[in-house]
Amino acid sequence: MSYRQIAEADGTVNNDTVRRNLAAANAAPDAPTKITGADGKSYPSTKPRRSTYQEPPEADEDVDPHLRNLAAMRIKGRALRHYAELMQQIEPATGMHNSPGTKKVGARPFSRTDAARAAGMSPHQHKQAMRTGNIPADQFEDMFERDDPPTVSELADAALCNNHCSLT
């Protein structure tokens, strides 16, 4: 019998109460794997659980963790660079608060900040990525070809230097 059928037969409790009481009495391990529903069809007694946590893949023991970290830093830096390139395709919305037509509801243009917010980026992440996009492409690639690639903060600092200083 299903928990619902037991609850209906008892008439005083609901199926959740039946489930909890049977679990407390350790009756659940003996529960059948299939139950027959009110429609006469056979169903599994429990729904398969969907895991919200996915097990990480088995670590390859041959790969040095330091090399794995360097690869992750390179991927993250290049992803930020690509993000900045996409953001630069959006026209900057500077001075839009005084533009005619922006007083109407819904007349405000979609800005880079709006796009960053929609992408789930924090304001700090957005600024760092935009700064990363200001580094010339050849200098950016040179920085990532080193044995020790820069962190995101170092990339943003290099962009703030405005090409007058370099990372060593």
C-alpha positions in Angstrom: 0.0 0.0 0.0 1.1 3.6 -0.6 1.4 6.1 2.2 -1.7 7.9 0.8 -3.7 4.6 0.8 -2.7 3.9 4.4 -3.7 7.5 5.4 -7.1 7.1 3.7 -7.7 3.7 5.3 -6.8 5.2 8.8 -8.9 8.3 8.1 -7.3 10.4 10.9 -3.9 11.3 9.5 -2.4 12.4 6.2 0.2 10.6 4.0 3.1 12.8 5.4 2.3 11.7 8.9 2.2 8.1 7.8 5.5 8.5 6.1 7.1 10.1 9.2 5.7 7.5 11.6 6.8 4.6 9.5 10.3 6.1 9.2 10.4 6.6 12.9 9.4 3.0 13.5 12.1 1.9 11.0 9.4 0.4 8.8 10.7 2.2 5.7 13.5 -0.3 4.9 10.8 -3.0 4.5 8.7 -0.8 2.2 8.0 -2.2 -1.2 9.9 -0.9 -4.2 6.7 -0.6 -6.2 3.2 0.6 -5.2 -0.1 0.5 -6.9 -1.8 3.9 -7.2 -5.5 4.8 -7.0 -5.5 4.6 -10.8 -4.4 1.0 -10.7 -1.0 1.7 -12.2 2.3 0.6 -10.7 4.7 3.3 -9.6 8.1 3.3 -7.8 7.6 3.8 -4.0 10.0 6.7 -4.0 10.9 9.3 -6.6 14.6 9.2 -7.7 16.4 12.0 -6.0 18.0 14.7 -8.1 21.2 15.8 -6.7 21.9 19.5 -6.5 25.5 18.8 -5.9 27.4 17.2 -8.7 30.5 15.2 -7.7 33.7 16.6 -9.1 35.4 14.4 -11.7 38.1 12.2 -10.4 41.3 14.1 -10.1 43.9 13.0 -12.5 46.8 12.0 -10.2 49.3 12.7 -13.0 48.5 16.4 -13.1 50.2 18.7 -10.8 47.8 20.8 -8.7 49.9 23.9 -9.3 49.5 23.5 -13.1 45.8 23.0 -12.7 45.6 26.3 -10.7 47.6 28.1 -13.4 45.2 26.8 -16.1 42.3 27.9 -14.1 43.8 31.4 -13.7 44.4 31.6 -17.5 40.8 30.5 -18.2 39.4 33.1 -15.8 41.5 35.9 -17.2 40.5 35.1 -20.7 36.9 34.8 -19.8 37.0 38.3 -18.2 38.7 39.6 -21.3 36.0 38.1 -23.5 33.3 39.6 -21.2 34.9 43.0 -21.6 34.9 42.7 -25.4 31.2 41.9 -25.3 30.5 44.8 -23.0 32.4 47.2 -25.2 29.9 46.3 -28.0 27.2 48.0 -25.8 27.2 51.7 -26.3 28.1 53.5 -23.1 25.2 55.3 -21.5 27.1 58.3 -20.3 25.2 61.5 -19.7 21.8 59.8 -20.3 20.3 61.4 -17.2 20.0 64.7 -19.1 19.0 63.4 -22.5 15.6 64.3 -23.9 13.2 61.5 -23.8 14.6 59.8 -20.7 12.0 61.3 -18.5 9.4 58.8 -19.9 8.9 55.5 -18.2 10.9 52.7 -20.0 12.9 55.2 -22.1 16.2 54.5 -20.5 18.6 52.6 -22.8 20.1 49.3 -21.8 23.5 50.2 -20.3 26.6 48.1 -19.7 25.8 48.2 -16.0 22.3 46.8 -16.7 24.0 44.0 -18.8 26.4 43.2 -16.0 23.6 43.1 -13.4 21.6 40.8 -15.7 24.7 38.5 -16.1 24.9 38.2 -12.3 28.2 40.2 -12.0 28.8 42.3 -9.0 29.8 45.9 -9.6 33.4 45.1 -8.6 33.6 42.2 -11.0 32.2 44.3 -13.8 34.7 47.1 -13.2 37.6 44.6 -13.0 36.5 43.0 -16.3 36.1 46.3 -18.0 39.6 47.3 -16.9 40.9 44.0 -18.2 39.5 44.9 -21.6 41.5 48.1 -21.7 44.8 46.2 -21.8 46.1 45.9 -25.4 45.7 42.4 -26.8 49.4 41.7 -27.3 50.3 42.9 -23.8 47.4 40.8 -22.4 48.7 37.6 -24.2 52.3 38.3 -23.1 51.1 38.5 -19.5 49.3 35.1 -19.8 52.2 33.3 -21.5 54.4 33.7 -18.5 55.0 30.8 -16.1 53.0 32.7 -13.5 49.9 34.3 -15.0 48.5 37.4 -13.3 45.5 37.3 -11.0 42.4 39.3 -11.9 43.4 42.0 -9.4 46.8 42.2 -11.1 45.2 42.5 -14.5 42.9 45.3 -13.3 46.0 47.1 -11.7 47.9 46.8 -15.0 44.9 48.3 -16.9 44.8 51.2 -14.4 48.5 51.8 -15.0 47.3 52.8 -18.5 50.2 51.1 -20.2 52.8 53.2 -18.3 53.8 50.4 -16.0 53.9 46.7 -16.4 53.7 43.6 -14.2 57.0 42.0 -13.4 
